[in-house]
Amino acid sequence: MKEFRTSIDIAAPAERAWQVMSDIDRWHEWTPSVRSITRIGGAPLAAGTRVVIRQPKFPPALWRMDAVEPGRSFTWVSRAPGMTVTAIHSVLPMPTGSRATLTLRYDGVLGPFFARMTERITERYLALEATGLKARSEDATYRHAGAP
C-alpha cells in the first residue's frame, strides 16, 4: 500500500468547505487537476453512486462512492486490474474555520508500482485540489448548487 495525504486550514466554517467539496460537479471550476466529474445517471452523492473523473495526463476513470458522511467526508474507490485506488475527502471544524484532508491510497499488486510512477503528479494534484478548495471555500461570492 502507498498513501498520499495533504491537509489545509480553511478560513471558513466546515459547513461551507463541505458544500464546496461535495459539489463534485463543479470541481473543474476550482482545481486544474480535474477536467470534469460526471455522475452516471445523475445520481446524488451517496454510497453506490458512480462517477467518471477526467483529469489531465490520466485516462478517464470510473469511481464508485463507497461511503458518505454528510457534512464531514466521502470516500470513493476506483478499481483497475491489479490495483484499487481509494480517495478520502474530509473536513473538520477548527477554532479558526475548518481543516480539509485529502487522502489517496493505492492498494493491490500493482498499486505501489503505479503510485511510484505517478508520485509527482499525484502530490501536485492533491496540492492543487487543497489550495483550490481553500480558495473556493473562502470566496464569499461563491454559491454552491442548490443555494438560494
Beta strands, then each sheet from edge to edge (+ up, - down):
strand 1: 2-10
strand 2: 36-39
strand 3: 50-54
strand 4: 61-69
strand 5: 73-80
strand 6: 83-94
strand 7: 97-107
sheet 1: 1+ 7- 6+ 5- 4+ 3- 2+
end
